[in-house]
Every structure is written in C-alpha cells, then in structure tokens.
Amino acid sequence: MILSGAEIRQAVRSGEMGITPFDDRLVKRNSYLLRLSGPFRRLGGDEVLDTADPESFRRAEGTVEDGDSVLLTPDTLVLAGTHERVALAPSLVGLLSGISNVARLGVQVHATSQLVNAGFAYGDPSPLVLELCTVGGRRVRLYRGTPVCHLVLARLSAPATGGVPSARTGQRGTDPSRLLEQFGHFYASGGAEPRKPGAARPPGGVGSGA
C-alpha cells in the first residue's frame, strides 16, 4: 500500500521513518520531494570497465566535485546525494521517481536504481545517492537545494526480516559502485578470487548460457 501525504507525516511523527531535515512543504499527495545535494562524483571516459577487475574499478572511480551546482553533460554520469537523510523501518520500502519539471529538462535522476530497501539506515539516517544523466544531447546545470525526485513510500504486508543488509546503509558520500566487492563471488573466477584482466572466464560463468 502506497502511503498518502498524511500517512507520510504520521510515519515521520511516529518514528517509523526519518526524513532530516523535514519540510512540510515538500509533502505531496503520495510522496515526499527530495532535494539535490553534493558532493558530486563525475564518471566518464571511454575505457572498458571490466567488472571482474579491481584495478578497472579503481580507474573508473571518477572525480569528485563540491560546489553549489553541477553541470550535466550527455557524455557523463554524475552521482549526487540528497539534501535529506532518510531512514526506513523494516515495515516500509521506498521508490525514487523523477519529478515532471526535471524530466522535461531531459534529466534522469536514477539510471535504474530506484529501490530504497525496507529497513534502510533505520536508526542512522543516511542520504540517498542519485545517478544523474541527460538525454537528448542537452547540457543542464542543476543547483543544490533543487527538488529533483519523489520518494514514494509503501508499507509491506509484514516487516522485512533476515536477508543481507543494504551495502549503502550509513553512506555519507557519493561512493562509486561496489559491484565486485559485494557480488563478485557470484561471477568472478567462478566464485573464487577475481580473475586477472584479460583472462578467460571459467566454464559455466556469466555469458556461457548457464
């Protein structure tokens, strides 16, 4: 069940979720508007990123910018934070969705990662990280404090239990991808140590049809 604006206010008052700082003007009928903040991490370049090679990940960490605004260009992806720090109880899950006024500038606020897991940062509110990019070849400058996305909340039929905690809980900056660190045991060298750059993948690995 998606929470209405009134239910979002009640969830904040009861401690079921945290939004810090909270501004009642940003409560919508069925969402809360989150504002843009930094630092900004700019990712780009034409080098192949080998997702089984730690050195390749390190070379692709990009550059960090800290200012009042960020320029989005068609050839780069920018990681940015939200001004608000968010915490969700195990009974709530969140979804990020761009707002219409920003979308009409040709700006996407998340590449594909829109899920905020149940129990995210509960007890220790944390910023959410946005993956900003532009479409249509346009260059767009955005400023800190601009409302850029909806946080839509839904209540689970039962509180989430068990499972692996989010690797992003407690994040304080725009950290780069941790794909190899968190999931490399599923694909790098068949679950052993990450393979060396250029080495062939083992039988039964990714891309083998297994």
Secondary structure, DSSP 8 states (H G I E B T S, - for coil): -B--HHHHHHHHHHTSEEEES--GGGB-SS-EEEEEEEEEEEE--SS---TT-HHHHHHT--EEE-SSEEEE-TT-EEEEEEEEEEEE-TTEEEEEEE-HHHHTTTEES-SS--EE-TTTTTTS-EEEEEEEEE-TT--EEEETT-EEEEEEEEE-SS---SS---TTTT--S-----HHHHHHHHHGGGGSS---TT----TTSTTTT-
